[in-house]
Amino acid sequence: MKWIAEQRFWMLLAVIILMAAAWMSLSRLEPAAGQEISSYPYTGFRAPDFTLNTLDGEMLSLVDFQGQVVILNFWATWCTPCRLEMPALEQVQQELGGKGVVVLGVNTTYQDSSSAAAAFVAEYNLSFPVVLDTENHAASAYNVRATPTTFIIDSDGVIRHVQIGGPLDEVFLFSEVEALLGEVD
């Protein structure tokens, strides 16, 4: 009798796992052939657009970089992994910035401050654009729950990689970006 109960348990567990796998497969959100890719902050979806102020007070939108590969990095000044990955991001900007790649830093100013962000940019001598997300609009649109969070967006505006946490290194960033640049050639 005990053997039959154990066998039923394992069969029920197998059925539940198979049903869960089928549900995940069938409920996957992917556009049909020829259908426009909708905005959603996950791999394979169009990157949600946003408009935020730079440290200089200029308005900057993600769509301003259409046609380029964008490394969209959400960061905060108090975040140690953010500090550790900034040199790698700056190196990518320096080496590939003129070749169709842009690093765009989004300071999560709603949990930081614009003065701290300005000091951070000066300390790391960042040459890439930095915008201030003072009201959590961009981070919310991208469902950012931790810093750093980085999205690599192709030249068509589609998210190709999402990295939660860090620090990212140069080897990873260059390999991801150069693969996307190779698709354009």
Secondary structure, DSSP 8 states (H G I E B T S, - for coil): -HHHHHHHHHHHHHHHHHHHHHHHHHT-----TT----B-SSTTSB----EEEETTS-EEEGGGGTTSEEEEEEE-TT-HHHHHHHHHHHHHHHHHGGGTEEEEEEE-GGGS-HHHHHHHHHHTT--S-EEE-TTSHHHHHTT--SSSEEEEE-TTSBEEEEEES----HHHHHHHHHHHHHHH-
